[in-house]
Amino acid sequence: MMMEIASINRDLETLQWRGREPACRMHPPLVLHRNPHCRQEIIALQDCHRDHSLSKFWGACNDAKTKLDACFRKQKDFKRKVNLAKARAEKERLQRKREEHKERQHREHQDR
């Protein structure tokens, strides 16, 4: 048993050393206020885990988990697009401010 655990730990360290992550990863915390787009999927997975307390370890909740993972990917893509739009708007605003500042300095320099 100890040999198996040591082997698994060594395999995980090797994967991490190569810059890869294990195929099975945990999901982010399942809090509804931080994941409003995935509310139904989170509740479905929590219900499945509650109803199948032991069989969840043998795949009873895999369908709910797959749906939740897909929802998290969509939510992340949505957030990425929103953040990109905000960043572009802020970049344009700062560019306008720089141009206004340059024009103001140029006018002040000409007035002297």
N, C-alpha and C positions, 0 to 999 in steps of 0.2 A: 504494500500500500504506500509506504513512504517513498519507494522508488518511483512509483507512478506519479506522485505529487511532485517530486523533484524533477522528473522528466517534463511534466506539464509546465512547471515554472521555468525551466530552461528553454522550452519551446517558445513561451511567451516572451522571455527576455530576448531571444534571438529575433523574433518578429519585431519587437520594439527597437532593437539595435539596428535593424535594417530599415528603419523608418516606416515600417508598416504597422498597422494595428490589427488585432485579432478580428476575425470576421463577425463575431458576435459582440456587439457593443451595447451598452446601456443607453436608454433614452434619457432625455433631460428630465428634470423633476416634473412630475405630473401635477402641476398646480394650475387650476382653471383660469385664474386671473392673468397668468403669464402666457397662456396658450388659448386665447379666445376662439381661434379658428378651428381648433381641434377638440372642442368641448365634448361632443358626442363620442368621439373615438376614445378619449381619456376615460369617460364614464363607462363605456363598454368594456375596456380593458380592466378597469378596477372591479367592475361587476364580475367579469370572468375570473379574475384572480380570487375574489371572495367566494364565488360559487364552486370553483375547482381548486381548492387549496393545495391538493397534492398532485392532481393530474396536470396542473399547469406546468410542472417540471418536465412532463413528457409530451408537451406540445398541444395541450387542450386549448390554449389561448393564442396560438400562433397566428390565426387569421386576424384576430383583433389587434395583435401587435404589428402585423404587416400593414394593416389599414392605418394604424397610428403613425407608423414610420413614414408612410406615403403622405399623410396629412402634415407631419412635421416638415417634410421636404418642401411641400407646397407653401407652408407658412414661412419657412426660411426664405424661399424664393420671393415671396410677396414682400417680406421685410427688407430683403436686399434691394428690391426695386424702389421701395419707398425711400430707403436711406440714400440710394444713388440719386434720386430726384432731389432730395434735400441737399445733398452735397453739391450737386450741380447748381442749384439755386443760390446757395451760399457762395460758391465760387464766382458766379456772375455778379452777385451783390458786392463782393470784395473787389472785383475787377472794376466795377463802376466807381466805387469809392476811391480806388487808386487813381483812376483817370480824372476824377473830380479834383483830387488833391494835386495832381500834376498841373492841371489847368489853373487852379488857384495859385499855385506857386509861380507858374509862368506869368500870370497876370500881375502878381505882386512884384515880380522881378522887372517887368516892363514898366511899371508905374514909377519905379525909382529913378 
